[in-house]
């Protein structure tokens, strides 16, 4: 079995386990996803989703965020950690979008990463979710599981992204990353993955970690 065949089988297994895939961050407008993604750095999606309703009620659009009082903005996002840096980035990225991009979020990764606080992980999430383009979101779960399964051999996000782009069908890449995140939270956790416990793992027969641990 080659790597391409292996990936297709893993995709099929995860599709059965998670037939419906959506971004875990709750949003209604494109700029809300961008801001929620920035808040999610070193913070759980669950915590971000508790913060954003009040945040998006207070600031209705990109211009509101660009003109926000930084102290007030910090107070609204304080519980998600690194709030001073995140508040500064959110205000500055919205200023840049307003002044240089006519208030629209770019549909290209190379343009998105020019925005304060936006790295390749978030840029991929935005182009994949908002514009339906092929995207590989190198979440910590994606990096860990891709190495554990044996699809990649690097902890560097850009190397993981490039390796997965070569392996994944373009129309499956974003959903595959979402499913890996769900699977990493539910079963294949950093400590005590369920393949070695009583619970059945749906992809263990394709997983290097399982093979090496059992045999």
C-alpha positions as CSV (number, residue, x, y, z in Angstrom):
1,X,0.0,0.0,0.0
2,X,1.5,3.4,-1.0
3,X,1.0,6.6,0.9
4,X,-1.7,7.9,-1.4
5,X,-3.8,4.7,-0.9
6,X,-3.2,4.9,2.8
7,X,-4.4,8.5,3.0
8,X,-7.6,7.7,1.1
9,X,-8.4,4.9,3.5
10,X,-7.8,7.1,6.5
11,X,-10.0,9.8,5.0
12,X,-12.8,7.3,4.5
13,X,-12.6,6.1,8.1
14,X,-12.6,9.6,9.5
15,X,-15.5,10.6,7.2
16,X,-17.6,7.8,8.7
17,X,-16.7,8.8,12.2
18,X,-17.2,12.6,11.6
19,X,-19.6,12.9,8.6
20,X,-20.3,16.5,9.2
21,X,-17.3,18.8,9.5
22,X,-17.5,22.4,10.4
23,X,-15.0,24.9,11.8
24,X,-15.1,24.7,15.6
25,X,-15.1,28.5,15.9
26,X,-18.5,30.1,15.9
27,X,-18.9,33.0,13.5
28,X,-21.4,34.7,11.2
29,X,-19.3,37.2,9.2
30,X,-15.9,36.6,7.5
31,X,-14.1,39.1,9.8
32,X,-15.5,37.3,12.8
33,X,-13.8,34.1,11.8
34,X,-10.5,35.9,11.3
35,X,-10.7,37.5,14.8
36,X,-11.9,34.3,16.5
37,X,-8.9,32.5,14.9
38,X,-6.5,35.1,16.2
39,X,-8.0,34.7,19.7
40,X,-7.6,30.9,19.5
41,X,-3.8,31.0,19.7
42,X,-2.9,29.2,22.9
43,X,-6.5,29.2,23.9
44,X,-9.3,26.6,23.4
45,X,-12.0,27.0,20.8
46,X,-14.5,26.5,23.6
47,X,-13.2,29.5,25.5
48,X,-13.1,31.6,22.3
49,X,-16.7,30.8,21.6
50,X,-17.6,32.0,25.1
51,X,-15.9,35.3,24.5
52,X,-17.0,36.2,21.0
53,X,-20.7,36.8,21.3
54,X,-20.2,39.9,23.5
55,X,-17.2,40.9,21.4
56,X,-19.1,40.8,18.1
57,X,-22.1,42.5,19.7
58,X,-19.9,45.4,20.8
59,X,-18.0,45.7,17.5
60,X,-20.2,45.1,14.6
61,X,-17.8,45.4,11.7
62,X,-14.2,45.9,10.7
63,X,-14.3,49.6,11.1
64,X,-15.6,49.2,14.7
65,X,-12.6,47.1,15.5
66,X,-10.2,49.4,13.8
67,X,-11.5,52.3,15.9
68,X,-11.8,50.3,19.1
69,X,-10.5,51.7,22.4
70,X,-7.6,49.3,23.1
71,X,-8.3,49.1,26.8
72,X,-11.9,48.2,26.3
73,X,-11.0,45.6,23.7
74,X,-8.4,44.1,26.0
75,X,-11.1,43.8,28.7
76,X,-13.5,41.9,26.5
77,X,-10.9,39.3,25.5
78,X,-8.9,39.1,28.7
79,X,-9.9,35.6,29.6
80,X,-8.5,34.1,26.4
81,X,-4.9,34.8,27.4
82,X,-2.2,37.0,25.7
83,X,-5.0,39.6,25.5
84,X,-2.7,42.6,25.1
85,X,-1.0,41.2,22.1
86,X,-4.2,39.8,20.6
87,X,-6.1,43.1,21.1
88,X,-3.3,45.1,19.4
89,X,-3.2,42.6,16.5
90,X,-7.0,42.6,16.1
91,X,-7.2,46.4,16.0
92,X,-4.2,46.7,13.6
93,X,-5.4,43.9,11.2
94,X,-8.8,45.6,10.9
95,X,-7.2,48.9,10.3
96,X,-5.1,47.4,7.5
97,X,-8.1,45.6,6.0
98,X,-10.1,48.8,6.0
99,X,-7.4,51.0,4.6
100,X,-5.6,48.7,2.2
101,X,-8.1,46.0,1.2
102,X,-11.4,47.9,1.1
103,X,-12.7,46.1,4.1
104,X,-12.5,42.7,2.4
105,X,-10.5,39.7,3.6
106,X,-8.0,38.6,1.0
107,X,-8.4,35.2,-0.7
108,X,-4.7,34.5,-0.9
109,X,-2.4,33.2,1.7
110,X,0.5,35.5,0.7
111,X,-1.7,38.5,1.3
112,X,-3.3,37.3,4.5
113,X,0.0,36.7,6.2
114,X,0.8,40.4,5.8
115,X,-1.9,41.2,8.3
116,X,-0.7,41.6,12.0
117,X,-1.2,38.4,13.9
118,X,-2.1,36.2,10.9
119,X,0.2,33.2,10.2
120,X,-0.1,30.5,7.7
121,X,-2.3,28.3,9.9
122,X,-4.9,31.0,10.2
123,X,-4.5,32.1,6.5
124,X,-5.1,28.5,5.4
125,X,-8.2,28.3,7.6
126,X,-9.5,31.6,6.1
127,X,-9.0,30.7,2.4
128,X,-10.3,27.2,2.9
129,X,-13.4,28.2,4.9
130,X,-14.3,31.5,3.3
131,X,-13.3,30.8,-0.3
132,X,-13.3,27.1,-0.7
133,X,-9.7,26.9,-1.7
134,X,-7.4,23.9,-0.9
135,X,-6.1,24.5,2.6
136,X,-4.0,22.6,5.1
137,X,-4.5,24.0,8.7
138,X,-1.5,22.9,10.8
139,X,-3.2,22.8,14.1
140,X,-1.3,21.2,17.0
141,X,-3.6,18.1,16.7
142,X,-2.9,17.9,12.9
143,X,0.9,18.1,13.5
144,X,0.8,15.5,16.2
145,X,-1.5,13.0,14.5
146,X,0.2,13.3,11.1
147,X,3.5,12.4,12.7
148,X,2.0,9.7,14.8
149,X,0.2,8.0,11.9
150,X,3.3,8.3,9.8
151,X,2.1,10.7,7.1
152,X,4.9,13.2,7.9
153,X,8.1,13.3,9.7
154,X,8.5,16.9,11.0
155,X,7.1,19.1,13.8
156,X,7.6,22.3,11.7
157,X,4.2,23.6,10.6
158,X,5.4,24.7,7.1
159,X,7.0,21.3,6.5
160,X,3.9,19.5,7.7
161,X,1.7,21.7,5.5
162,X,3.8,21.1,2.4
163,X,3.9,17.3,3.0
164,X,0.2,17.0,3.5
165,X,-0.5,19.1,0.4
166,X,1.3,16.5,-1.6
167,X,-0.6,13.6,0.0
168,X,-4.2,15.0,0.3
169,X,-6.7,15.4,-2.5
170,X,-7.3,19.2,-2.8
171,X,-11.0,18.9,-2.2
172,X,-10.5,16.9,1.0
173,X,-7.6,18.8,2.6
174,X,-9.5,21.2,4.8
175,X,-12.1,18.7,6.0
176,X,-9.3,16.2,6.7
177,X,-7.6,18.7,9.0
178,X,-10.9,19.5,10.8
179,X,-11.5,15.7,11.3
180,X,-8.0,15.2,12.6
181,X,-8.6,17.9,15.2
182,X,-11.9,16.3,16.3
183,X,-10.1,12.9,16.4
184,X,-7.2,14.3,18.4
185,X,-9.5,15.7,21.0
186,X,-11.8,12.6,21.2
187,X,-9.5,9.6,20.9
188,X,-5.9,10.2,19.8
189,X,-4.9,12.4,22.6
190,X,-1.3,13.4,23.3
191,X,-1.2,11.2,26.3
192,X,-2.8,7.7,26.5
193,X,-4.2,7.5,23.0
194,X,-7.2,5.1,22.8
195,X,-5.6,2.7,20.4
196,X,-3.9,1.2,23.4
197,X,-7.0,1.2,25.6
198,X,-10.3,-0.7,25.3
199,X,-11.9,1.7,22.9
200,X,-11.5,0.8,19.2
201,X,-9.5,3.2,17.0
202,X,-10.9,3.5,13.5
203,X,-7.5,4.1,11.8
204,X,-5.1,2.1,13.9
205,X,-4.5,-0.5,11.2
206,X,-3.0,2.3,9.1
207,X,-1.1,4.0,12.0
208,X,2.7,3.6,12.5
209,X,2.3,4.5,16.2
210,X,-0.1,1.6,16.8
211,X,2.0,-0.8,14.9
212,X,5.2,0.1,16.7
213,X,3.5,0.1,20.1
214,X,1.7,-3.2,19.7
215,X,4.4,-5.1,17.8
